[in-house]
Amino acid sequence: MKFRRHLNKKSASFDLTPLIDVVFQLLIFFMVTTTFVSLENRVEVNLPSGDFAAAAEAAERITVTVTENNAIYFNGRLIDPLKISESIAAELKKDPQKIVILEADQNVLHGKVIRVMDLIKKGGADKIAIATKPTEKVSNE
């Protein structure tokens, strides 16, 4: 006599909807946070305009910013003006080929910008660039 085995096989299935929801939420989270990372170290200044504005690679530069209220920032962080030289020297010790970019608000007095440039030179910087924004082209049409 043969006995039949009655196997109760249930197929395993997964509901993928919650997994897809989590993946999309992670995607949105990382997209939003990466846009803020690049803006985190920026100080808002109103740069003067110039015809020959050029950009340097972020990894190859040191940024010194002078705001309209004469606050000085070193790579996006507020710094005591007396410590600019030693901070420049420390960064240039890591990579002597770095360019120091001076971003000064257009309303900052010229004498203040010159004093900051002197402090940068005391730190050992040979390459100093003054940041400008490109002039707006006026069309004659």
Secondary structure, 3 states (H helix, E strand, C coil): CCCCCCCCCCCCCCCCHHHHHHHHHHHHHHHHHHHHHHHCCCCCCCCCEECCCCCCCHHHEEEEEECCCCCEEECCEECCHHHHHHHHHHHHHHCCCCEEEEEECCCCCHHHHHHHHHHHHHCCCCCEEECCEECCCCCCC
